[in-house]
Amino acid sequence: GIQGIVDAYRQILPQIQLYGPTNFSPIINHVARFAAHSLQQGTAAQYFILLIITDGEITDLDQTRQAIVNASKLPVSIIIVGVGEADF
């Protein structure tokens, strides 16, 4: 549930180091492969949520858009949260 997500975030936060470039398409494609595999199983027993927390502008914007479009029919939600002063 939501509390589990919050707990996981709080646990990992001290270990996170943010840096660039900010390429989202590789991780979106990676999670999409898991979702596609799940969908092929025919059980619809898994749903994936990808939460990306970023402090920078997306540097592979065209590839990220295409990755999101490709994943749009899969059992996955993609949430991108910008933190800091960058132009998101």
C-alpha positions, 0 to 999 in steps of 0.5 A: 500500500501507500504506507509501504511506498512511503516507508521504502522511500524514507529507508532509501533516501539517505543513500540516494545520490542524484546526478546526470545526464537524466535519461529516463527511456532506459528504465522505462523500457526495462520496466515495460519488458517486465510488464510485457512478460507479465501480460504474455502470461495471460493471468493479469496478476501483476501490475507495475508502478514506476516512480521516478524522482528527478532533480534534472530536466530529461535529456532524452526527451524524444526517446522517453516519449516513445518509451511511454507510448510503447508502454501505454498498453501494458500493465504499468503506471509511470509517475515522474516527480521533479524536485528542486529548481530545474525546469520540469 
